[in-house]
Amino acid sequence: MNLPSINPTKTEAWRKLQVHFSEIKEVHMMDLFNQDKERVQKMNITWNEFQVDYSKNRITDKTISLLLELAEDLGLKEAIELQFEGSKINQTEDRAVLHTALRDFDIMKPEVKKALQKMKKFSNAVIKGKWKGYTGKTITDIVNIGIGGSDLGPKMVTNALKYYSNSLKIHYISNVDGDHVSENLKEFNRETTLFIIVSKSFTTQETMTNANAIKNWFLQGATQLDIEKHFVAVSTNESAVIDFGISEHNVFPIWDWVGGRFSLWSSVGLSTCCAIGYNNFEELLRGAYEMDLHFKNEEFSKNIPVVLALLSVWYNNFFDCESEAVIPYTQYLEDFLPYLQQTVMESNGKSVDRNGNTINYQTGTIVWGNVGANAQHAFFQLLHQGTKLVPVDFIGFSESLYNNKNQHQILKANFFSQSEALLQGTYKQNEPNVYKVFSGNKPSNTILINSLTPKSLGSLIAVYEHKIFVQGIIWNIFSFDQWGVELGKKLTNQLLFPS
């Protein structure tokens, strides 16, 4: 069964939103707060360890009501059901979109359960020192070789959960730049390093170029027979993997119903599993699964991904905001933005709708940002006093992992104060110096989470995955293909191998 294919701009809800926008576009949020003392309580969602405050947005109760009406008109509920049922909603590639099945602990696919058990056995063997290299030494370093979703997702999670890591050193090689590979190789000992090659097809040019370069380096001090003790693969192309020299027992599966940028929950996350241990990896999956249930079952007005997606559509399509910033107030999430950039912009950067028509309205937003408080001393000047309107998601944590109470209080003070400053500006203050005037009225959401754990991180990532899905449904586009990536690959091959 196919997704609904409705041009959002032709709906009655869209027309009402246009009229409503013209009525409130100049309204200052401070006036809205003054008029409604219950605003914060009403525009707040508490779920598990999450508290999402979306009151600092240029919206009224009517805005939310109309956005929810738009979601209903465009068949969002039916679309969510189709995704979770496994319908082939990635119609241009004739595939289902079932990354949620990778973490479904109620009805887990047998092949997923089997893969997780294999990951558990492998990661335990490496962590406990039972997996030996070709000279009998234990493994000290693991290198993930992949690109795109085979790199950004696992790298982000591994670095975000460093607090939970063991003694293994985890490295990521993605760029086909030979200098990058050579610099990395300086750090590795052939006898104690294990390489994970992640490529669904085992033909990805950048990944296989790097894999072969590393294999050649390895063979300078080892033999072809030693490869099986130092190389494993995540791939569907078992014959190519075996030709490379990897044992068939060291091949981990990936399925065509899992898109690359949504694959960190699968065997693609093997490096993460080794870094934090299988139990923590499973907690990551459980956190995502709990968010899946929230997204699937909660009414839209209290549904975190739905509300965040509808607000994004509001700014993108009515205020003409081209970008949105995400600012995590923890250094652990420094790789969250590169991960989000791929996941968001590769998904919703589309200009043809689900009917095959060229689109005459804006779709995918540009996502950018950096960790707070660093970002405050970089681009926040533009957010506060620039001419562009940039909605912001602030992500913070109530507790410090190392119990650094004093420093964490300072960090949290920055987290809360920046959203307040964007809201208030110098509202109704008599500031004589025009260069010190802040207009305020800049929108933001604050996502406050108790602490950074594997489970809460899983839930957070799933929030943004589902937000992307909702946006794609509203914009009537296919979010799960990436044909725009293919043209560059084709031209590269033409330059390298002219006919």
Residue, then its C-alpha position, 0 to 999 in steps of 0.5 A: m500500500n502506498l503513502p498518501s500523495i497530497n500536495p499540502t498547499k492545496t489543502e484547506a488547512w494550508r489555506k487557513l495557516q496562510v491566513h493565520f500567519s498573516e495575522i500573527k507574523e509580527v506578534h512578539m512572543m513576550d506579548l503572548f506570554n503576558q497574555d497567557k500565564e499558562r503558556v509554558q504548562k500548555m506547551n510542554i511535553t513530559w515523557n520518560e526522562f524528557q521534558v520538551d518546552y516549545s512555548k518559546n515559538r511564534i505560535t498560538d493555540k490556534t497555530i497548533s490546532l491548524l498544524l494538527e489539522l494539516a497533519e490529519d488532512l495529509g494522512l499522517k496517522e495512516a502513513i505512520e501505520l504503513q511504515f511500522e507495518g512494513s509497507k514499501i513506502n520507499q517506493t522509488e527503490d521498492r523497499a520497506v523502511l523498517h529501521t524501527a524493526l531493528r529495535d522492536f523488542d516485542i515482535m523482533k524479526p528472527e534475522v534481527k535477533k540472530a544478528l544481535q546474538k552474533m554481535k553480542k558473541f563477537s563484542n564479548a570475545v573482543i572486549k574480554g581478550k578472547w579474540k586473538g590476533y595473528t601473533g596471539k596478542t589481544i585486540t587493543d584497537i578497532v577501526n571502522i571503515g565506512i562512509g556516510g551512514s556506515d560512519l557518521g551514525p556509529k561514530m556519533v554514538t560511540n563518541a557520545l557514549k565515551y563515558y560508558s566505554n571500555s579499554l578498547k580504542i575505537h577509530y573511524i576512517s571514512n574519507v578517501d583522502g590517502d593522507h587521512v588514511s596514512e595519518n591514521l595508520k601511524e597509530f595502529n599495530r598490525e598485531t593488535t588492530l581489528f578492522i570492520i569494513v562496513s559496506k552493504s554492497f562491498t563496492t562503495q568506492e571510498t570504503m573499498t579504496n580505503a579497505n584495500a589500502i589498509k589491507n595492503w598495509f596489513l600484508q606488509g607485516a602479515t600474510q593473506l591467511d592472517i586477514e581473517k583474524h583482523f578483518v570483519a565485514v558488515s555487508t550483503n555481498e558475501s562472495a565479495v567479502i570472501d574474495f577480500g580474504i574475510s572468513e564467511h563466519n566474520v560477515f555480519p548482515i544488513w538488509d535492504w529494508v534498512g537505509g544507510r543513514f538509519s542503520l546505526w541500530s544494526s550490525v553497522g553499529l558493531s564498532t559501537c557495540c565493541a566500544i560500550g559493550y553489548n548490554n549498553f548497545e541493547e539499552l540504546l536500542r531500547g531507548a529508541y524502541e520506547m520513542d517508537l512506541h510514543f511516536k506510534n501511539e501518542e496523540f499528535s498534540k502530545n507527540i514529541p516528534v510530531v510537534l517538533a516536525l510541525l513547528s519546523v514546517w511552520y517556520n520553513n514554509f510560512f516564515d521562509c526560514e531556510s535553516e534551523a540550528v541544533i545546540p547540544y549542551t554537552q561535549y559528548l554530542e559534538d558529532f551529533l550535528p554531522y550525523l543530523q546533517q546527513t540524516v535530515m538533508e539526505s532524506n528531505g532534500k527533494s524537489v519532486d513530490r510523491n506524484g512525480n511533480t516538480i515542487n513549488y514550495q520549500t522542503g528540506t531545511i538546512v541543519w547546522g550548529n555546534v555544542g554549547a557553550n562554544a557556539q555562544h562565542a561563535f555564531f550566536q551573534l547572528l542568532h541574536q542580532g542578525t537579519k535571518l530568523v533561525p529556529v533553535d533546538f537546545i538540548g541539555f541534561s539535568e545531571s553531569l555524568y562525573n557529578n561536576k555539580n558546580q561546572h554543570q550548574i554553569l553549563k545549565a545556566n547557559f542552556f536556559s539563559q540563551s533561549e530566554a535571551l533569544l525570546q526576550g531580547t531587550y523587549k520594551q527596554n529603553e536602550p539608548n545605544v542602537y548597537k545594543v538593541f536585541s529584537g528578541n522574538k527568536p524561536s527555540n525549543t528546549i529539550l531537557i533530559n535527565s542524563l546522557t545514558p545509552k537509553s536516553l541517547g537512543s530515544l533522542i536519536a529516534v526523535y529526530e528520525h521520526k521528525i524527518f518522517v513527519q516532515g516528509i509526509i507533510w511535504n509529500i516527498f520520498s524521504f528514504d531514497q537519495w538519488g542525488v548522491e548517485l550523480g556525483k558517483k557516476l561522474t567520478n567513475q567517468l573521470l577515473f575510467p573514461s570509455 
